[in-house]
Amino acid sequence: MQLDDDLKQQLRRVLAAAEQVLPRPRQQLDWVQTPAANWRRHSLNGLLEAMEAIDTTELDELLGIDEQKQLVEINTRQFLAGLPANNMLLWGARGTGKSSLVRAVLNRYWQQGLRIVQVDKDDLPSLPDIFQQIRHLPYRFLLFCDDLSFEPGEKSYKMLKSALDGSVYAAPENVLIYVTSNRRHLLPEYETDNLGAKMVNNEIHHGEGVEEKISLSDRFGLWVSFHVFSQDHYLEVVRQCVTNLAKKHGSALPWDSEISRAAIAWSHEKSKRCGRTALQFARHWVGERLLRQAEAADRPRADGDTAC
């Protein structure tokens, strides 16, 4: 029986709508050539997709956070060697290098078998599915949640707590969980949180609200804290950034009081002394000076000043 045109159009619309709902055919990732992947949740399930662009930051490029670099790198090396290692919470002020440090560690060690699966907060309920897909692979995975925080009433943190706690949803042996956050306990803190605190045998016992917040962050074996720089530390990082950027472009810019004053003014405008601010200033200062030099070299000489 030949379908009439109206019915054909209806079927086309139904099929088009179904394509939006049904998951795309799952393609097997080539982990040999894939250092990092994102988890993409679908209406019915989810899949791992290779990251098309990988941050190229190297560990040596991260300045002013040597202690943090050492902690993260050593823990990751233990993990790669099959030795005991900890899940990790990197917390502190924005722009201090938390996320860049995790990606720099990947860039150094991915050829030794390190891989990253990045998961958004809203996809944390999918952790059991993610673990199932990677548990038998011959790689070591960092399950990475970047800039993670929860608001009151959100329940997805319970899945993260279960994964950290070693319960039925525990991460497999080849997975560690690395999280970055601006909040030490991943949840907002209020003055009222301490209203339930009490003294017992000269010891402070937190109220239920504080205990709930601490109970999540406390499940990370390592806390790595990042703080804003002192002015002297900030200026030293700026100096190194300026020197490295100028050298990368085949030039050298002397460090002087003019750069120092400009860098301090820049940090005041940004309201923060940190690695990100230092790098942004260095890009501005070095780029502007090198552009001036290039334009001066290309400028036609005045009459009578030509070379013989």
C-alpha positions as CSV (number, residue, x, y, z in Angstrom):
1,M,0.0,0.0,0.0
2,Q,1.4,3.3,-1.0
3,L,1.5,5.9,1.7
4,D,0.0,9.3,1.0
5,D,2.1,12.4,1.3
6,D,0.6,13.6,4.6
7,L,1.5,10.3,6.3
8,K,5.0,10.4,4.9
9,Q,5.6,13.8,6.3
10,Q,4.3,12.7,9.7
11,L,6.6,9.7,9.7
12,R,9.6,11.9,8.8
13,R,8.8,14.2,11.8
14,V,8.5,11.3,14.1
15,L,11.8,9.9,12.9
16,A,13.5,13.3,13.2
17,A,12.2,13.6,16.8
18,A,13.3,10.1,17.7
19,E,16.9,10.8,16.4
20,Q,17.1,13.6,19.0
21,V,16.1,11.3,21.8
22,L,17.9,8.1,20.9
23,P,21.6,7.9,21.8
24,R,24.1,8.1,19.0
25,P,26.0,4.9,18.0
26,R,28.8,4.5,20.5
27,Q,32.2,4.6,19.0
28,Q,35.0,2.8,20.7
29,L,37.6,5.3,22.0
30,D,41.2,4.7,20.9
31,W,42.7,5.3,24.3
32,V,46.2,4.8,22.8
33,Q,45.8,8.2,21.2
34,T,43.3,9.7,23.6
35,P,44.8,11.3,26.7
36,A,41.5,12.7,28.0
37,A,37.8,12.3,27.4
38,N,34.5,13.9,28.5
39,W,31.5,12.1,29.8
40,R,28.4,13.2,27.8
41,R,25.1,12.3,29.3
42,H,22.3,11.5,27.0
43,S,18.6,11.3,27.8
44,L,18.8,7.5,28.0
45,N,22.5,6.8,28.8
46,G,25.9,8.4,28.3
47,L,29.1,8.0,26.5
48,L,32.8,9.0,26.6
49,E,33.9,11.4,23.9
50,A,37.6,12.2,23.2
51,M,38.5,15.8,24.0
52,E,39.4,17.5,20.8
53,A,41.6,20.2,22.4
54,I,44.0,19.4,25.2
55,D,45.5,22.1,27.4
56,T,49.2,22.1,26.5
57,T,50.4,23.5,29.8
58,E,53.6,21.9,31.2
59,L,54.5,21.6,34.8
60,D,57.6,23.8,34.4
61,E,55.3,26.6,33.2
62,L,53.4,26.7,36.4
63,L,55.2,29.2,38.6
64,G,54.9,30.0,42.3
65,I,53.2,26.8,43.4
66,D,56.1,24.4,43.8
67,E,54.8,22.8,47.0
68,Q,51.4,22.1,45.4
69,K,53.1,20.7,42.3
70,Q,55.2,18.3,44.3
71,L,52.2,16.9,46.3
72,V,50.1,16.3,43.2
73,E,52.9,14.9,41.1
74,I,54.1,12.5,43.8
75,N,50.6,11.2,44.5
76,T,50.0,10.7,40.8
77,R,53.3,8.8,40.4
78,Q,52.4,6.5,43.2
79,F,49.1,5.8,41.5
80,L,50.8,5.1,38.1
81,A,53.2,2.7,39.9
82,G,50.3,0.7,41.3
83,L,51.2,1.9,44.8
84,P,48.7,3.3,47.4
85,A,47.6,6.8,46.5
86,N,44.8,9.2,47.6
87,N,41.9,10.8,46.0
88,M,42.6,14.5,46.0
89,L,40.8,17.8,46.6
90,L,42.6,20.9,45.2
91,W,40.9,23.9,46.7
92,G,41.5,27.6,47.0
93,A,41.2,31.0,45.3
94,R,40.3,31.2,41.6
95,G,43.2,31.7,39.2
96,T,45.8,30.0,41.4
97,G,46.5,27.1,39.1
98,K,44.4,24.2,40.4
99,S,43.0,23.0,37.1
100,S,46.1,23.8,35.1
101,L,48.1,21.7,37.5
102,V,46.0,18.6,36.9
103,R,46.2,19.1,33.2
104,A,49.9,19.6,33.3
105,V,50.4,16.4,35.2
106,L,48.4,14.6,32.4
107,N,50.7,16.2,29.8
108,R,53.8,14.8,31.6
109,Y,52.5,11.3,32.3
110,W,50.0,10.4,29.7
111,Q,52.6,8.4,27.7
112,Q,53.1,6.4,30.8
113,G,49.5,5.3,30.9
114,L,47.8,8.2,32.7
115,R,44.4,9.2,31.3
116,I,41.7,11.7,32.4
117,V,37.9,11.4,32.3
118,Q,36.3,14.8,33.0
119,V,32.8,14.8,34.5
120,D,30.5,17.7,35.2
121,K,28.7,18.0,38.5
122,D,25.3,17.2,37.0
123,D,26.7,13.9,35.6
124,L,28.0,12.6,38.9
125,P,25.0,10.2,39.2
126,S,26.5,8.5,36.1
127,L,29.7,7.5,38.0
128,P,28.8,3.7,38.1
129,D,28.3,3.7,34.3
130,I,31.7,5.5,33.8
131,F,33.5,3.1,36.1
132,Q,32.0,0.2,34.3
133,Q,33.4,1.4,31.0
134,I,36.9,2.0,32.2
135,R,37.5,-0.5,35.0
136,H,39.1,-3.2,32.8
137,L,41.2,-0.9,30.6
138,P,45.0,-1.1,30.9
139,Y,45.3,2.6,31.9
140,R,45.3,4.6,35.1
141,F,42.4,7.1,35.1
142,L,42.0,10.4,37.0
143,L,38.2,11.1,37.2
144,F,38.4,14.9,37.1
145,C,35.6,17.2,38.4
146,D,36.7,20.8,37.7
147,D,35.4,23.8,39.7
148,L,33.1,21.7,41.7
149,S,30.7,23.0,44.4
150,F,27.3,22.2,45.7
151,E,24.4,24.3,46.8
152,P,22.0,23.4,49.7
153,G,19.5,20.9,48.5
154,E,21.6,19.4,45.8
155,K,21.8,15.6,46.1
156,S,24.3,14.7,43.4
157,Y,27.1,15.0,46.0
158,K,25.9,11.8,47.7
159,M,27.0,9.8,44.7
160,L,30.5,11.4,44.9
161,K,30.5,10.6,48.6
162,S,29.7,7.0,47.9
163,A,32.4,6.7,45.3
164,L,35.0,8.2,47.7
165,D,33.7,6.1,50.7
166,G,34.4,2.7,49.1
167,S,30.8,1.7,49.1
168,V,28.9,-0.2,46.4
169,Y,29.7,2.6,44.0
170,A,33.4,2.7,44.8
171,A,35.9,3.7,42.1
172,P,37.7,0.7,40.6
173,E,41.4,0.1,41.4
174,N,42.6,1.9,38.2
175,V,40.7,5.2,39.1
176,L,41.5,8.1,41.4
177,I,39.2,11.1,41.9
178,Y,40.7,14.6,41.6
179,V,38.4,17.5,42.3
180,T,39.1,21.3,42.1
181,S,37.0,23.8,44.0
182,N,37.0,27.3,45.4
183,R,35.3,25.9,48.5
184,R,37.3,23.9,51.1
185,H,34.3,21.7,51.9
186,L,32.6,22.0,48.5
187,L,29.5,23.4,50.1
188,P,28.8,27.1,51.1
189,E,29.5,28.0,54.7
190,Y,27.3,30.3,56.8
191,E,27.5,31.8,60.2
192,T,24.5,29.8,61.3
193,D,26.4,26.6,60.7
194,N,28.0,26.9,64.1
195,L,24.8,27.4,66.0
196,G,24.6,23.7,66.8
197,A,28.1,23.5,68.1
198,K,28.7,22.5,71.7
199,M,31.5,21.8,74.2
200,V,32.0,18.3,75.4
201,N,34.9,17.6,77.8
202,N,36.5,20.8,76.6
203,E,36.3,19.8,73.0
204,I,34.2,21.5,70.3
205,H,31.6,19.2,68.7
206,H,30.3,20.7,65.4
207,G,26.6,20.9,64.7
208,E,24.9,18.7,62.2
209,G,25.2,21.2,59.4
210,V,29.0,21.5,59.7
211,E,29.4,17.8,60.1
212,E,27.5,17.2,56.9
213,K,29.8,19.6,55.0
214,I,33.0,18.2,56.5
215,S,31.9,14.6,55.8
216,L,32.3,15.0,52.1
217,S,35.6,16.9,51.9
218,D,37.0,14.6,54.6
219,R,36.8,11.6,52.3
220,F,39.5,13.0,50.1
221,G,42.8,11.6,51.4
222,L,44.8,14.7,50.3
223,W,43.8,18.4,50.5
224,V,46.0,20.7,48.5
225,S,45.4,24.3,49.2
226,F,46.0,27.3,46.9
227,H,46.2,30.8,48.2
228,V,46.7,34.3,46.7
229,F,50.3,35.4,46.5
230,S,52.1,38.0,48.7
231,Q,53.2,41.0,46.7
232,D,56.8,39.9,46.6
233,H,55.9,36.4,45.5
234,Y,53.6,37.8,42.9
235,L,56.3,40.1,41.5
236,E,58.7,37.2,41.3
237,V,56.2,35.1,39.3
238,V,55.6,38.1,37.0
239,R,59.4,38.4,36.5
240,Q,59.7,34.8,35.5
241,C,56.6,35.0,33.2
242,V,58.0,38.1,31.4
243,T,61.4,36.5,31.0
244,N,60.0,33.2,29.7
245,L,57.6,34.8,27.3
246,A,60.2,37.2,25.9
247,K,62.7,34.3,25.5
248,K,60.1,32.2,23.7
249,H,59.8,35.0,21.1
250,G,63.6,35.4,20.8
251,S,63.9,38.6,22.8
252,A,64.9,39.8,26.2
253,L,63.2,42.5,28.3
254,P,65.1,43.8,31.3
255,W,63.3,43.8,34.6
256,D,63.0,47.3,36.0
257,S,60.9,49.4,38.3
258,E,58.5,50.4,35.5
259,I,57.5,46.8,35.0
260,S,57.1,46.3,38.7
261,R,54.8,49.3,39.1
262,A,52.7,48.2,36.1
263,A,52.4,44.7,37.4
264,I,51.2,45.9,40.8
265,A,48.7,48.2,39.2
266,W,47.5,45.4,37.1
267,S,46.9,43.2,40.1
268,H,44.9,46.0,41.8
269,E,42.6,46.2,38.7
270,K,42.2,42.4,38.8
271,S,41.7,42.5,42.6
272,K,43.9,39.4,43.0
273,R,47.6,38.4,43.1
274,C,47.8,34.9,41.6
275,G,49.4,33.0,38.8
276,R,46.7,33.7,36.4
277,T,47.0,37.5,37.0
278,A,50.8,37.3,36.6
279,L,50.5,35.5,33.3
280,Q,47.9,37.8,31.9
281,F,50.0,40.8,32.8
282,A,53.1,39.2,31.2
283,R,51.2,38.5,28.0
284,H,50.1,42.1,27.9
285,W,53.4,43.7,28.7
286,V,55.6,41.4,26.6
287,G,53.2,41.4,23.6
288,E,52.9,45.2,23.6
289,R,56.7,45.8,23.9
290,L,57.6,43.3,21.2
291,L,54.9,44.8,18.9
292,R,56.4,48.2,19.3
293,Q,59.9,46.9,18.5
294,A,58.6,45.1,15.4
295,E,56.7,48.2,14.2
296,A,59.7,50.4,14.8
297,A,61.9,48.1,12.8
298,D,59.5,48.1,9.9
299,R,58.9,51.8,9.9
300,P,60.4,53.5,6.8
301,R,63.5,55.6,7.5
302,A,63.4,59.4,7.1
303,D,64.9,60.9,3.9
304,G,68.6,61.2,4.3
305,D,68.8,58.4,6.8
306,T,68.9,55.5,4.4
307,A,71.7,53.0,4.5
308,C,74.5,53.3,2.1
